[in-house]
């Protein structure tokens, strides 16, 4: 690229960034002052991001509300929700917006050149020319507003961000995380809640909201990022012509100040709500948190990520183990958080007692003193460095484009120093440097400097309190009652009018002319080619080896799958324990900590998991498999097999102390995941009432599994022998040669030698006779309401349409897009104030509708029940229909890395899914008509008629609607 050809920009820096195979440019737009970064490379998955430094002054959530609101219409795209219209008809590989404690960003990604340009256009227009100045309804919908349908009704708050944050503040872990950040940086923007505290959000005035935009959403305060293979010169000229040239540079005071170090450690004590049935004893969170330098020191950041692994995160890590050994908490967590100007290191004990605080702090100091004096475990350091380096080189971020992740990483320096934009992208030399320094007292010195001799620290304690949620709700009701009582009848009437005006705004039809302003692709822009499946059947004796012959850059992705068809029902849930035990207990030659470090020093890790494969042609045919997975360089595969054999053949399962630690951690993490991902939990539970795949998943990782873990943890001394016995039985039932199938992703060079390694493994597998059983499915529409201390609901309705004689069609994928961004979006999110709404329809016939962080319950179920009527009356012209089809294809055509291609091919093999099936589905999508969609109303009605629901929500709301459920019970 020849930047001198584009005089509108000044070139500040240019360098080859070999670590990520990119040429980096740092530019400044001369007229507007906009900062621009380009990462030029051969990646077809292009990324654009525009971000602003947005330091909040209070906890009203103004930055978060603005992030939502600017996407609700703009100068060139005057729709109520151009973002949603865009999603419907885009081939994007990523499209979202995010609020951080000190910045707000709007990233998008696409492999299609025209689509990428369209997304850039809509995002730039949204941030610079939003409709928020003309439409106060946007602020009231996305932020907060008084809701009063009739003069006699009780006054309520509503708003998408308000309800989102009520959900966030229902989680004790999120309350703790926010309190830690606020406690360490009280005199900076990190001292308040950028997302918004529900208690403070209603204090935000519309004028303040607009003022925040006019102050910070200016090119002089912007950071523009372009990554991938594209005509960078053309993009720069277009941005100048259409947007940046319309502004003159101006000073924007948005710098993030440093918090002066404390002279002594600060202490903060807070409360969080628990439900009436949940215990208050042994439910406290203790945390010790210390500030570590700043994020411009990349070597320090990487070194502390390694220290986090060595001291706290790895199984058997000394700081974690010392606290567990003294029974200070049942789950030790913590992290090194480096996404802000001043990173910090936290140690957290969950399920502790308040009186343990002094011993908690003393033990942390004693342990760190000992390590700093006697020396750090060098094998653990090597493992920490290697695992980080492996991840950095592999750049496997699952479904997230790597260009997106690099674009987020650059802000760890660019946001705080204009002259250091690329430093977090150049880490390979730092890994080498740390390997050299590891044995020279370097890490011990870091422990002394930052963890022992540093008073810029806080102790944050969060205690449980029963009735707190109800008390807060009551106080809010009384506050709103008092406010309403203070109003004149004319003022009350004005609130009713504003409520109705907001509803009218939300229900108003978009004009056809306005809809046409959203740029979109044509059906002809979409490839007719389906996803390729990579499965070559090979055999080692009678063992099937599925070779996924794909270039992997020298990394072999190995999965050993063992069929669990002989496991009887009463042992099935214990497989969920077994997968958490193997690799995390002592073996013949290693303690579990040594084992973990040995593996991570040489590979990309070894893990165990459970997977269920459903036959797409026969929903009654499922395979429940126990998987052992690893990834490593080809040369390390013999080591991988030796470690798998060590785990499968020599694990010491009868370690009472270790088993209890694993059970207690499992319970803690399940509590966190079941509550925070309540939509997934409720959906899985509802489907488990009738689906084989969901029933199995619930047994080994859902609510049913939590019930088992809870019982074992509470009665461990009485049941431990029984647990040991069951785990030993499972080992002999599962790890048998006749049950083994191998999935291996590598090229031909990587395949060489793998068969001999498989043959060697088979020789050690169990062969002695065992009693055989089978999983018996207990299908009943339980229709449960699970009570929590939260302030929002997760409402799921589900059923199976094959039961009613219907069959899967690709048009159901289009329906998912239509519902998610049209009917459900409008009624549940926009009008209802819920943060999210989802739907899904599977080849097995399983279908569901679910809401996320939803203030409602009964009304949401009513909206679900009226879905078939919406579908039957669905209308769309050719342009609209094309838009939905393109949006649907974007979900199918996500770029896949080698490991994902291998996993997809494995799923296709056991699912009896062929490339022809995939092409048929694609054709059904591409050729779908309005009539095809309307006919799906019968399918959704068949699902709704089964009257299967499950709700996870606040105990007050569940009790208020208990007639809807067959059973009401606490989640925990």
Secondary structure, 3 states (H helix, E strand, C coil): CCHHHCCCEEEEEEEEEHHHCEEEEEEEECCCCCEEEEEECCCCCEEEEEEEECCCCCCCCHHHHHHHHCCCCECCCCCCCHHHHHHHCCCEEEECCEECCCEEEEEEEECCHHHHHHHHHHHHHHHHCEHHHCCHHHHHHHCCEEECCCCCCCCEEECHHHHHHHHHCCCHHHHHHHHHHHHHCCCCHHHCCCCCCHHHHCCCCHHHHHHHHHHHCCHHHEEEEEEECCCHHHHHHHHHHHCHHHCCCCCCCCCCCCCCCCCCCEEEEEEEEECCCCCCCCCEEEEEEEECCCCCCHHHHHHHHHHHHHHHHCCCCHHHHHHHHCCCCCEEEEEEECCCCCCEEEEEEEEECHHHHHHHHHHHHHHHHHHHHHCCCHHHHHHHHHHHHHHHHHCCCCCCCHHHHHHHHCHHHHCCCCCCCCHHHCCHHHHHHHHHHHHHCHHHHHHHHHHHCCCCEEEEEEEEEECHHHHHHHHHHHHHHHHHHCCCHHHHHHHHHHHHHHHHHHHCCCCHHHHCCCCCCCHHHCCCCCCCCCCEEEEECCEEEEEEECCCCCEEEEEEEEECCCCCHHHHHHHHHHHHHCCCCCCCCCCHHHHHHHHHHHCCCEEEEEEEEEECCEEEEEEEEEEEEEEEEHHHHHHHHHHHHHHHHHCCCCCHHHHHHHHHHHHHHHHHHHHHCHHHHHHHHHHHCCCHHHHHHHHHHCHHHHHHHHHHHHCHHHHHHHHHHHHHHHHHHHCEHHHEEEEEEECHHHHCCHHHHHHHHHHHCECCCCCCCCCCCCCCCCCEEEEECCCCEEEEEEEECHHHCCCCCCHHHHHHHHHHHHHHHHHHHHCCCCCEEEEEECCCCEEEEEEECECCCHHHHHHHHCHHHHHHCCCCCHHHHHHHHHHHHHHHCCCCCHHHHHHHHHHHHHCCCCHHHHHHHHHHHHCCCHHHHHHHHHHHHHHHCCCEEEEEEEHHHHHHCHHHCCEEEECC
